[in-house]
Each structure stands twice: as C-alpha cells, then as structure tokens.
Amino acid sequence: MRPVKSHSIVVLLRTVFLENKVMIVSGYIAIIKTSICEMDILISLCKKGALMKVNNRTKKEQKLANEVTAFIILVSGVIGWFMTESLKGVGMAVGVGFVVLLAFGVWRTTCRKKRMNVSSIEEIDNMTGRQFEEYVGTLFSGFGYDVTYTPTTGDYGADLLLKKEKEVIVVQAKRYKRSVGVKAVQEVLPAVKFYKANAAWVITNSTYTKQALMLAKHNDVRMIDREALIRLSIQMKKETRKSN
C-alpha cells in the first residue's frame, strides 16, 4: 500500500472544507447564538492583538503562520463533521480550534512583551542610528570585548570594531524600522580587509531580507537580528545582576 503524501491530505481537507463551507458558516452562527458572552471575550482578545500580524516577522514566517492557522481551523471543521455529521458539531469544532489559536496567540504575545520589557527593545527602537551603535558597543563590552567606534563619515564600512584577544570583528549596526537589505552586507565586507579583521557582523533591531541573508551566508557574515539582539540583551542583564 502506497503511503499518502502530506500534500494530498492537505488537498483533500481543503476540498472537504470548500464543499462544506456553508455548513461551517452555519455552525459559526449556532455558536454565536448559543454563546454570545464567549464570543465577546474572543473579540476583545482579538482587539488586544492576539490574532494580529506580529511585527518584524519575515514574509516567509508570516506565510507559514497563516498556513498553520488555516490548517488548524480546517482540520477542526473536518473532525467536527466526521464526529457529529451535524452543522453545530462542525461549528463547535471550528470554534474550539479558534479558541485554541486565540489562547496560544495571547500566551505568545504576553511572552514577547515580557521579553521586550526585559530587553528594553522598545527603547532601542526609538534610538538614533548613533545611539544604537553606542548601545551595541556597550552591550558587547559587557561580554568582554574592547570596543572602538569609527568616525560617522569615512568608516570604510564598519560602525564599530570589537576586539578580544586575537579576534577582531567589524560591525555594521542598523537601527531600522523596515527589513535590512543587501547594502548592509555589501558595506561591511570591504571593512574586513581594511581593518584586518577576521569576522564581519551586521546587527539590527529589525529583520533581514532574503537577499541579504543569502549574501551574508556566501560571505560568512554573521547576521544578528531582532530576536538575537533581544536574547543578548536579556543575557547581559542576567549576568549584570549576578555580578551585583
């Protein structure tokens, strides 16, 4: 017996959903009629951002999140139909899937906010470019690096230099509201030879484009994005507390 491919299962589930979408909508109406209070709670959670698009996700991450959400709702509806063969059963099953997604969204949002508060990422988002460079320097000096800031003009592609023993790292620091593109990688590469460094980093409070990540990979450039910066900030704060 040939194994069923996951793609075929997805197609089958989608077909079932499309054929029974009227019943699923009817089921939602039944849920609303029988549980107005619960739906009001769900709506309030939505307004708080539980199901909103998360900032700083890459397009690939957002697409994956959307597909997972749609798949869970779809599977919930199909399970409800096969278990009860009733409109209300479909609606209730989809409703349960919706509640689970909301609960996960609230939990994830809460965790992200806590991490953001601990890491002071919101303050970082409001920094100027130079302030961000100084923040990065202060952060890595806490990890034992000697930090040298380059001039604001004529820096040859490096905003700061990090040195520890024989390690010399040239760093491009980008405080952006949008995704950082290939230009940042192109700028830091010549700095490696000019400053006789053995590594190149690009650090941002945002995310990177696919092209930037690909170019960095081919040139061994370390890319520190928003999530990595948050982790480093939290780690440094923990180490500072321990030393105090």
Phi and psi restraints in degrees (value plus and minus 20) as a CYANA .aco file:
   2 ARG   PHI     -97.3   -57.3
   2 ARG   PSI     116.7   156.7
   3 PRO   PHI     -87.5   -47.5
   3 PRO   PSI     126.6   166.6
   4 VAL   PHI    -103.9   -63.9
   4 VAL   PSI     106.1   146.1
   5 LYS   PHI     -91.6   -51.6
   5 LYS   PSI     126.6   166.6
   6 SER   PHI     -80.5   -40.5
   6 SER   PSI     -53.9   -13.9
   7 HIS   PHI     -83.3   -43.3
   7 HIS   PSI     -60.0   -20.0
   8 SER   PHI     -84.3   -44.3
   8 SER   PSI     -57.7   -17.7
   9 ILE   PHI     -83.9   -43.9
   9 ILE   PSI     -63.3   -23.3
  10 VAL   PHI     -81.2   -41.2
  10 VAL   PSI     -63.9   -23.9
  11 VAL   PHI     -81.1   -41.1
  11 VAL   PSI     -63.3   -23.3
  12 LEU   PHI     -81.5   -41.5
  12 LEU   PSI     -65.6   -25.6
  13 LEU   PHI     -83.8   -43.8
  13 LEU   PSI     -60.3   -20.3
  14 ARG   PHI     -83.5   -43.5
  14 ARG   PSI     -60.9   -20.9
  15 THR   PHI     -81.7   -41.7
  15 THR   PSI     -65.5   -25.5
  16 VAL   PHI     -80.7   -40.7
  16 VAL   PSI     -61.3   -21.3
  17 PHE   PHI     -82.9   -42.9
  17 PHE   PSI     -65.6   -25.6
  18 LEU   PHI     -84.0   -44.0
  18 LEU   PSI     -57.9   -17.9
  19 GLU   PHI     -90.4   -50.4
  19 GLU   PSI     -44.7    -4.7
  20 ASN   PHI    -136.3   -96.3
  20 ASN   PSI      -0.8    39.2
  21 LYS   PHI     -83.6   -43.6
  21 LYS   PSI     -52.4   -12.4
  22 VAL   PHI     -84.0   -44.0
  22 VAL   PSI     -60.1   -20.1
  23 MET   PHI     -87.5   -47.5
  23 MET   PSI     -57.6   -17.6
  24 ILE   PHI     -85.7   -45.7
  24 ILE   PSI     -61.5   -21.5
  25 VAL   PHI     -83.2   -43.2
  25 VAL   PSI     -61.0   -21.0
  26 SER   PHI     -82.3   -42.3
  26 SER   PSI     -57.9   -17.9
  27 GLY   PHI     -83.8   -43.8
  27 GLY   PSI     -59.7   -19.7
  28 TYR   PHI     -80.6   -40.6
  28 TYR   PSI     -61.3   -21.3
  29 ILE   PHI     -81.4   -41.4
  29 ILE   PSI     -59.5   -19.5
  30 ALA   PHI     -83.5   -43.5
  30 ALA   PSI     -60.6   -20.6
  31 ILE   PHI     -82.2   -42.2
  31 ILE   PSI     -64.0   -24.0
  32 ILE   PHI     -83.3   -43.3
  32 ILE   PSI     -59.5   -19.5
  33 LYS   PHI     -88.5   -48.5
  33 LYS   PSI     -55.8   -15.8
  34 THR   PHI    -114.5   -74.5
  34 THR   PSI     -33.1     6.9
  35 SER   PHI    -164.9  -124.9
  35 SER   PSI      39.3    79.3
  36 ILE   PHI     -81.3   -41.3
  36 ILE   PSI     -62.2   -22.2
  37 CYS   PHI     -81.9   -41.9
  37 CYS   PSI     -63.3   -23.3
  38 GLU   PHI     -84.1   -44.1
  38 GLU   PSI     -59.8   -19.8
  39 MET   PHI     -86.6   -46.6
  39 MET   PSI     -55.3   -15.3
  40 ASP   PHI     -81.1   -41.1
  40 ASP   PSI     -59.1   -19.1
  41 ILE   PHI     -84.6   -44.6
  41 ILE   PSI     -63.4   -23.4
  42 LEU   PHI     -82.1   -42.1
  42 LEU   PSI     -61.3   -21.3
  43 ILE   PHI     -83.7   -43.7
  43 ILE   PSI     -61.3   -21.3
  44 SER   PHI     -83.8   -43.8
  44 SER   PSI     -56.1   -16.1
  45 LEU   PHI     -85.6   -45.6
  45 LEU   PSI     -58.9   -18.9
  46 CYS   PHI     -81.8   -41.8
  46 CYS   PSI     -61.1   -21.1
  47 LYS   PHI     -84.8   -44.8
  47 LYS   PSI     -48.3    -8.3
  48 LYS   PHI     -99.3   -59.3
  48 LYS   PSI     -25.8    14.2
  49 GLY   PHI      85.5   125.5
  49 GLY   PSI      -7.5    32.5
  50 ALA   PHI     -83.5   -43.5
  50 ALA   PSI     -55.5   -15.5
  51 LEU   PHI    -132.0   -92.0
  51 LEU   PSI     -10.6    29.4
  52 MET   PHI     -94.2   -54.2
  52 MET   PSI     137.9   177.9
  53 LYS   PHI     -84.3   -44.3
  53 LYS   PSI     110.5   150.5
  54 VAL   PHI     -97.0   -57.0
  54 VAL   PSI     110.3   150.3
  55 ASN   PHI     -84.5   -44.5
  55 ASN   PSI     130.5   170.5
  56 ASN   PHI      50.5    90.5
  56 ASN   PSI      -7.2    32.8
  57 ARG   PHI     -99.0   -59.0
  57 ARG   PSI     126.2   166.2
  58 THR   PHI     -94.7   -54.7
  58 THR   PSI     144.0   184.0
  59 LYS   PHI     -81.7   -41.7
  59 LYS   PSI     -56.6   -16.6
  60 LYS   PHI     -85.2   -45.2
  60 LYS   PSI     -63.5   -23.5
  61 GLU   PHI     -84.4   -44.4
  61 GLU   PSI     -61.5   -21.5
  62 GLN   PHI     -86.6   -46.6
  62 GLN   PSI     -59.7   -19.7
  63 LYS   PHI     -83.3   -43.3
  63 LYS   PSI     -62.4   -22.4
  64 LEU   PHI     -82.9   -42.9
  64 LEU   PSI     -63.1   -23.1
  65 ALA   PHI     -81.9   -41.9
  65 ALA   PSI     -61.9   -21.9
  66 ASN   PHI     -84.4   -44.4
  66 ASN   PSI     -60.7   -20.7
  67 GLU   PHI     -87.5   -47.5
  67 GLU   PSI     -60.7   -20.7
  68 VAL   PHI     -83.7   -43.7
  68 VAL   PSI     -63.5   -23.5
  69 THR   PHI     -80.1   -40.1
  69 THR   PSI     -68.8   -28.8
  70 ALA   PHI     -82.0   -42.0
  70 ALA   PSI     -59.2   -19.2
  71 PHE   PHI     -85.6   -45.6
  71 PHE   PSI     -62.4   -22.4
  72 ILE   PHI     -84.3   -44.3
  72 ILE   PSI     -63.8   -23.8
  73 ILE   PHI     -83.3   -43.3
  73 ILE   PSI     -62.2   -22.2
  74 LEU   PHI     -81.8   -41.8
  74 LEU   PSI     -69.3   -29.3
  75 VAL   PHI     -82.5   -42.5
  75 VAL   PSI     -59.5   -19.5
  76 SER   PHI     -79.4   -39.4
  76 SER   PSI     -64.6   -24.6
  77 GLY   PHI     -83.6   -43.6
  77 GLY   PSI     -62.6   -22.6
  78 VAL   PHI     -84.9   -44.9
  78 VAL   PSI     -63.6   -23.6
  79 ILE   PHI     -81.5   -41.5
  79 ILE   PSI     -63.4   -23.4
  80 GLY   PHI     -79.5   -39.5
  80 GLY   PSI     -58.8   -18.8
  81 TRP   PHI     -89.6   -49.6
  81 TRP   PSI     -65.5   -25.5
  82 PHE   PHI     -90.3   -50.3
  82 PHE   PSI     -46.3    -6.3
  83 MET   PHI    -103.2   -63.2
  83 MET   PSI     -54.5   -14.5
  84 THR   PHI    -137.8   -97.8
  84 THR   PSI     -44.1    -4.1
  85 GLU   PHI      30.7    70.7
  85 GLU   PSI      20.6    60.6
  86 SER   PHI    -159.8  -119.8
  86 SER   PSI     135.3   175.3
  87 LEU   PHI     -82.8   -42.8
  87 LEU   PSI     -63.3   -23.3
  88 LYS   PHI     -85.7   -45.7
  88 LYS   PSI     -57.1   -17.1
  89 GLY   PHI     -82.4   -42.4
  89 GLY   PSI     -62.7   -22.7
  90 VAL   PHI     -81.5   -41.5
  90 VAL   PSI     -67.8   -27.8
  91 GLY   PHI     -82.4   -42.4
  91 GLY   PSI     -63.2   -23.2
  92 MET   PHI     -85.1   -45.1
  92 MET   PSI     -60.5   -20.5
  93 ALA   PHI     -84.6   -44.6
  93 ALA   PSI     -64.1   -24.1
  94 VAL   PHI     -84.4   -44.4
  94 VAL   PSI     -58.6   -18.6
  95 GLY   PHI     -81.5   -41.5
  95 GLY   PSI     -61.4   -21.4
  96 VAL   PHI     -82.9   -42.9
  96 VAL   PSI     -63.9   -23.9
  97 GLY   PHI     -81.0   -41.0
  97 GLY   PSI     -59.2   -19.2
  98 PHE   PHI     -84.0   -44.0
  98 PHE   PSI     -63.0   -23.0
  99 VAL   PHI     -83.5   -43.5
  99 VAL   PSI     -61.9   -21.9
 100 VAL   PHI     -81.5   -41.5
 100 VAL   PSI     -63.2   -23.2
 101 LEU   PHI     -82.9   -42.9
 101 LEU   PSI     -60.9   -20.9
 102 LEU   PHI     -83.7   -43.7
 102 LEU   PSI     -65.3   -25.3
 103 ALA   PHI     -81.2   -41.2
 103 ALA   PSI     -62.4   -22.4
 104 PHE   PHI     -85.1   -45.1
 104 PHE   PSI     -59.8   -19.8
 105 GLY   PHI     -83.1   -43.1
 105 GLY   PSI     -62.6   -22.6
 106 VAL   PHI     -83.9   -43.9
 106 VAL   PSI     -64.6   -24.6
 107 TRP   PHI     -81.9   -41.9
 107 TRP   PSI     -64.9   -24.9
 108 ARG   PHI     -85.4   -45.4
 108 ARG   PSI     -62.9   -22.9
 109 THR   PHI     -82.6   -42.6
 109 THR   PSI     -61.9   -21.9
 110 THR   PHI     -82.4   -42.4
 110 THR   PSI     -64.8   -24.8
 111 CYS   PHI     -82.3   -42.3
 111 CYS   PSI     -62.3   -22.3
 112 ARG   PHI     -83.5   -43.5
 112 ARG   PSI     -61.4   -21.4
 113 LYS   PHI     -85.4   -45.4
 113 LYS   PSI     -59.9   -19.9
 114 LYS   PHI     -82.6   -42.6
 114 LYS   PSI     -64.3   -24.3
 115 ARG   PHI     -84.5   -44.5
 115 ARG   PSI     -59.0   -19.0
 116 MET   PHI     -84.8   -44.8
 116 MET   PSI     -59.9   -19.9
 117 ASN   PHI     -85.4   -45.4
 117 ASN   PSI     -62.2   -22.2
 118 VAL   PHI     -86.4   -46.4
 118 VAL   PSI     -58.7   -18.7
 119 SER   PHI    -106.0   -66.0
 119 SER   PSI     -30.3     9.7
 120 SER   PHI      42.5    82.5
 120 SER   PSI      11.0    51.0
 121 ILE   PHI     -84.3   -44.3
 121 ILE   PSI     -50.4   -10.4
 122 GLU   PHI     -86.8   -46.8
 122 GLU   PSI     -55.7   -15.7
 123 GLU   PHI     -86.9   -46.9
 123 GLU   PSI     -59.3   -19.3
 124 ILE   PHI     -81.8   -41.8
 124 ILE   PSI     -60.0   -20.0
 125 ASP   PHI     -80.6   -40.6
 125 ASP   PSI     -45.9    -5.9
 126 ASN   PHI    -116.5   -76.5
 126 ASN   PSI     -16.4    23.6
 127 MET   PHI     -95.8   -55.8
 127 MET   PSI     138.5   178.5
 128 THR   PHI     -99.2   -59.2
 128 THR   PSI     151.5   191.5
 129 GLY   PHI     -79.8   -39.8
 129 GLY   PSI     -62.8   -22.8
 130 ARG   PHI     -88.9   -48.9
 130 ARG   PSI     -59.3   -19.3
 131 GLN   PHI     -81.8   -41.8
 131 GLN   PSI     -57.1   -17.1
 132 PHE   PHI     -86.3   -46.3
 132 PHE   PSI     -61.2   -21.2
 133 GLU   PHI     -78.8   -38.8
 133 GLU   PSI     -63.8   -23.8
 134 GLU   PHI     -86.2   -46.2
 134 GLU   PSI     -56.2   -16.2
 135 TYR   PHI     -83.1   -43.1
 135 TYR   PSI     -66.2   -26.2
 136 VAL   PHI     -79.9   -39.9
 136 VAL   PSI     -62.7   -22.7
 137 GLY   PHI     -82.5   -42.5
 137 GLY   PSI     -64.0   -24.0
 138 THR   PHI     -83.1   -43.1
 138 THR   PSI     -60.3   -20.3
 139 LEU   PHI     -80.3   -40.3
 139 LEU   PSI     -69.2   -29.2
 140 PHE   PHI     -99.6   -59.6
 140 PHE   PSI     -40.3    -0.3
 141 SER   PHI     -86.1   -46.1
 141 SER   PSI     -50.3   -10.3
 142 GLY   PHI     -88.1   -48.1
 142 GLY   PSI     -41.5    -1.5
 143 PHE   PHI    -112.9   -72.9
 143 PHE   PSI      -9.7    30.3
 144 GLY   PHI      75.2   115.2
 144 GLY   PSI     -10.3    29.7
 145 TYR   PHI    -110.1   -70.1
 145 TYR   PSI     124.2   164.2
 146 ASP   PHI    -104.1   -64.1
 146 ASP   PSI     110.1   150.1
 147 VAL   PHI    -132.6   -92.6
 147 VAL   PSI     112.1   152.1
 148 THR   PHI    -145.2  -105.2
 148 THR   PSI     106.3   146.3
 149 TYR   PHI    -112.3   -72.3
 149 TYR   PSI     114.9   154.9
 150 THR   PHI    -106.5   -66.5
 150 THR   PSI     144.8   184.8
 151 PRO   PHI     -81.8   -41.8
 151 PRO   PSI     133.6   173.6
 152 THR   PHI     -86.7   -46.7
 152 THR   PSI     -45.0    -5.0
 153 THR   PHI    -143.9  -103.9
 153 THR   PSI     128.5   168.5
 154 GLY   PHI      46.8    86.8
 154 GLY   PSI      23.3    63.3
 155 ASP   PHI    -111.4   -71.4
 155 ASP   PSI     -21.7    18.3
 156 TYR   PHI      38.4    78.4
 156 TYR   PSI       8.2    48.2
 157 GLY   PHI      77.5   117.5
 157 GLY   PSI     -18.1    21.9
 158 ALA   PHI    -144.2  -104.2
 158 ALA   PSI     111.7   151.7
 159 ASP   PHI    -104.6   -64.6
 159 ASP   PSI     -51.5   -11.5
 160 LEU   PHI    -175.1  -135.1
 160 LEU   PSI     139.3   179.3
 161 LEU   PHI    -135.3   -95.3
 161 LEU   PSI     116.2   156.2
 162 LEU   PHI    -134.2   -94.2
 162 LEU   PSI     109.7   149.7
 163 LYS   PHI    -150.3  -110.3
 163 LYS   PSI     114.4   154.4
 164 LYS   PHI    -168.8  -128.8
 164 LYS   PSI      92.7   132.7
 165 GLU   PHI      35.8    75.8
 165 GLU   PSI    -137.7   -97.7
 166 LYS   PHI    -114.7   -74.7
 166 LYS   PSI     -19.3    20.7
 167 GLU   PHI    -107.3   -67.3
 167 GLU   PSI     107.6   147.6
 168 VAL   PHI    -147.4  -107.4
 168 VAL   PSI     103.3   143.3
 169 ILE   PHI    -142.8  -102.8
 169 ILE   PSI     109.3   149.3
 170 VAL   PHI    -115.6   -75.6
 170 VAL   PSI     117.4   157.4
 171 VAL   PHI    -148.4  -108.4
 171 VAL   PSI     111.7   151.7
 172 GLN   PHI    -122.0   -82.0
 172 GLN   PSI     102.5   142.5
 173 ALA   PHI    -128.6   -88.6
 173 ALA   PSI     101.0   141.0
 174 LYS   PHI    -142.1  -102.1
 174 LYS   PSI      87.3   127.3
 175 ARG   PHI    -113.5   -73.5
 175 ARG   PSI      78.7   118.7
 176 TYR   PHI    -140.9  -100.9
 176 TYR   PSI     135.5   175.5
 177 LYS   PHI    -116.5   -76.5
 177 LYS   PSI     -41.6    -1.6
 178 ARG   PHI    -130.7   -90.7
 178 ARG   PSI     157.5   197.5
 179 SER   PHI     -88.9   -48.9
 179 SER   PSI     124.0   164.0
 180 VAL   PHI    -104.1   -64.1
 180 VAL   PSI     111.6   151.6
 181 GLY   PHI    -117.1   -77.1
 181 GLY   PSI    -187.1  -147.1
 182 VAL   PHI     -86.3   -46.3
 182 VAL   PSI     -43.1    -3.1
 183 LYS   PHI     -77.0   -37.0
 183 LYS   PSI     -58.7   -18.7
 184 ALA   PHI     -82.5   -42.5
 184 ALA   PSI     -59.7   -19.7
 185 VAL   PHI     -89.7   -49.7
 185 VAL   PSI     -62.2   -22.2
 186 GLN   PHI     -82.5   -42.5
 186 GLN   PSI     -54.4   -14.4
 187 GLU   PHI     -90.6   -50.6
 187 GLU   PSI     -58.8   -18.8
 188 VAL   PHI     -99.7   -59.7
 188 VAL   PSI     -43.8    -3.8
 189 LEU   PHI     -80.7   -40.7
 189 LEU   PSI     -66.8   -26.8
 190 PRO   PHI     -84.4   -44.4
 190 PRO   PSI     -45.2    -5.2
 191 ALA   PHI     -85.7   -45.7
 191 ALA   PSI     -46.2    -6.2
 192 VAL   PHI     -80.1   -40.1
 192 VAL   PSI     -67.6   -27.6
 193 LYS   PHI     -93.5   -53.5
 193 LYS   PSI     -60.2   -20.2
 194 PHE   PHI     -83.3   -43.3
 194 PHE   PSI     -63.4   -23.4
 195 TYR   PHI    -114.4   -74.4
 195 TYR   PSI     -13.5    26.5
 196 LYS   PHI      33.6    73.6
 196 LYS   PSI      26.2    66.2
 197 ALA   PHI    -109.4   -69.4
 197 ALA   PSI     143.1   183.1
 198 ASN   PHI    -134.6   -94.6
 198 ASN   PSI     -10.4    29.6
 199 ALA   PHI    -180.4  -140.4
 199 ALA   PSI     133.3   173.3
 200 ALA   PHI    -151.3  -111.3
 200 ALA   PSI     114.6   154.6
 201 TRP   PHI    -146.2  -106.2
 201 TRP   PSI     129.3   169.3
 202 VAL   PHI    -142.5  -102.5
 202 VAL   PSI     108.7   148.7
 203 ILE   PHI    -143.5  -103.5
 203 ILE   PSI     112.8   152.8
 204 THR   PHI    -161.6  -121.6
 204 THR   PSI     139.9   179.9
 205 ASN   PHI    -110.9   -70.9
 205 ASN   PSI     -16.2    23.8
 206 SER   PHI    -138.7   -98.7
 206 SER   PSI    -165.5  -125.5
 207 THR   PHI    -142.0  -102.0
 207 THR   PSI     158.8   198.8
 208 TYR   PHI    -138.9   -98.9
 208 TYR   PSI     131.2   171.2
 209 THR   PHI     -94.1   -54.1
 209 THR   PSI     141.3   181.3
 210 LYS   PHI     -80.0   -40.0
 210 LYS   PSI     -60.0   -20.0
 211 GLN   PHI     -85.1   -45.1
 211 GLN   PSI     -59.6   -19.6
 212 ALA   PHI     -84.7   -44.7
 212 ALA   PSI     -62.5   -22.5
 213 LEU   PHI     -84.9   -44.9
 213 LEU   PSI     -57.7   -17.7
 214 MET   PHI     -87.4   -47.4
 214 MET   PSI     -64.2   -24.2
 215 LEU   PHI     -84.5   -44.5
 215 LEU   PSI     -59.8   -19.8
 216 ALA   PHI     -83.5   -43.5
 216 ALA   PSI     -60.6   -20.6
 217 LYS   PHI     -82.2   -42.2
 217 LYS   PSI     -61.4   -21.4
 218 HIS   PHI     -93.1   -53.1
 218 HIS   PSI     -36.1     3.9
 219 ASN   PHI    -138.5   -98.5
 219 ASN   PSI      -6.0    34.0
 220 ASP   PHI      36.4    76.4
 220 ASP   PSI      20.5    60.5
 221 VAL   PHI    -116.4   -76.4
 221 VAL   PSI     106.5   146.5
 222 ARG   PHI     -98.5   -58.5
 222 ARG   PSI     109.5   149.5
 223 MET   PHI    -131.4   -91.4
 223 MET   PSI      91.7   131.7
 224 ILE   PHI    -122.7   -82.7
 224 ILE   PSI      91.4   131.4
 225 ASP   PHI    -118.4   -78.4
 225 ASP   PSI    -188.8  -148.8
 226 ARG   PHI     -77.1   -37.1
 226 ARG   PSI     -69.1   -29.1
 227 GLU   PHI     -83.7   -43.7
 227 GLU   PSI     -61.8   -21.8
 228 ALA   PHI     -85.9   -45.9
 228 ALA   PSI     -57.6   -17.6
 229 LEU   PHI     -85.2   -45.2
 229 LEU   PSI     -60.1   -20.1
 230 ILE   PHI     -81.7   -41.7
 230 ILE   PSI     -64.3   -24.3
 231 ARG   PHI     -82.1   -42.1
 231 ARG   PSI     -62.4   -22.4
 232 LEU   PHI     -84.8   -44.8
 232 LEU   PSI     -60.3   -20.3
 233 SER   PHI     -84.3   -44.3
 233 SER   PSI     -63.6   -23.6
 234 ILE   PHI     -84.6   -44.6
 234 ILE   PSI     -63.4   -23.4
 235 GLN   PHI     -79.2   -39.2
 235 GLN   PSI     -63.5   -23.5
 236 MET   PHI     -86.1   -46.1
 236 MET   PSI     -59.7   -19.7
 237 LYS   PHI     -84.8   -44.8
 237 LYS   PSI     -58.3   -18.3
 238 LYS   PHI     -84.6   -44.6
 238 LYS   PSI     -64.2   -24.2
 239 GLU   PHI     -86.2   -46.2
 239 GLU   PSI     -54.7   -14.7
 240 THR   PHI     -85.8   -45.8
 240 THR   PSI     -60.9   -20.9
 241 ARG   PHI     -83.5   -43.5
 241 ARG   PSI     -60.7   -20.7
 242 LYS   PHI     -83.7   -43.7
 242 LYS   PSI     -61.1   -21.1
 243 SER   PHI     -89.9   -49.9
 243 SER   PSI     -45.6    -5.6
